[in-house]
Amino acid sequence: MLGQQFSKVKEMLLEAKEDLTAFADFPSQHWKKIQSTNPLERLNREIKRRSDVVQVFPNTAAVARLATAVLVELHDEWIAFPRRYLFIESMDSFYPDNTTCLPGTAE
């Protein structure tokens, strides 16, 4: 249908077919979470909020340290709190031999 009017768009979509349908390789419970950019937007807002406080950075390494500190803090929150972004039961299909221990699970 697109090929007649928008041949370049058709080519682009056909080339990106695997990328566009990559979510289908995951369990269906994950699809809604995967398509959302909310966690990324939240992270960007937190980095922006903290950088607004500092206002002027002496060098790019200082910016990297701030962003890293925000990421480390977020990581610690995810480890400490029992909430899960993706269901642990559905993740079992990715680790069938149970060789990888996810944070917060018994070994």
N, C-alpha and C positions, 0 to 999 in steps of 0.2 A: 504494500500500500504506500509506504513512504518512498519507495524506490522511484516512482514516476515523477514526483514533484521535488523530492529532496534526496537526490542520489548520494550526495556526500554524507548526509546524516545516516542514511541506510548503511553505507560502508563503515562509518564510525561505530555504529551500534553492532554490526556484525563482527567487527574486529574486537570489540570490548565485551562480547557475549560471555566469555568465561568470567571476566571480572564482575560483570553485572549480575551473574547468577551464582557467584561464589557462596553467598549466604545459604544456598540450598544444600550445601555439604554439611551444614550444622544441623543439630536437632531443631525441630520446628518450634520448640519452646524458646529458643534463642533468637529467632528471626526478628521479633519486635525490638529486642535489646540491641541487636547488631545494626539495624537500620537507623537507630537513633544516634544523634550526635550530642545528646544532652551531657554525658559525662565529659566529653571534650570541651564543650562550651563552658561548663562549670569550672573546669580546670583553667581555661583561658581567662575567665572572669576573676578567679582568685589570684592568678599571676598579675593581671592588670591592676587589681585592687592593691596588691602589695607594692607593685612598682610605682603606683601613684603616690604612695606614702613617701617613698624614697625620692622620687622626682628626677634626680640627677645621679647617674651612675658614673664612676670614675673611668671604667673601662668595660669591655664586653665580658670579661671574666666575672665581673661583679653581677652582671645580668644573669649569666649562666648559673652562678651560685644561688641567686634568689630563686630561679626557676627550679633548680635541683632541690632546694630546701622545701619548696611547695610540693614537689613530687614525692619526696621522702616522707613528708608529713601525711600526705594522702595515702601513701602505701601503708604507713603505720596504722592509720585509721581502718583501712580495709582488713588488715591482719587482726587488729584488736577487737573489732566489733563482729558479732556473729552474722550480720547481714551478708547476703551473697547477691552479687549482681547477676550471675548465671547459676542455675540450679546445679548443685553438686551431683545429684543423681544422673542428670543428663550428661555431665562431663565424664562419667564412667566409660562411655562409649569411646572416648578419645584415649583413655588409659586402661584398656581391658586387662592388662597383666598386673596393674596396680604397682608398677615400678616407680611411678612418680607420685610423691606424697604432696598433696595440696595443703597450703597453710590452713591450720585449724582442724585438720583431720588426723585421726590416729594412724600410726604407722603399722 
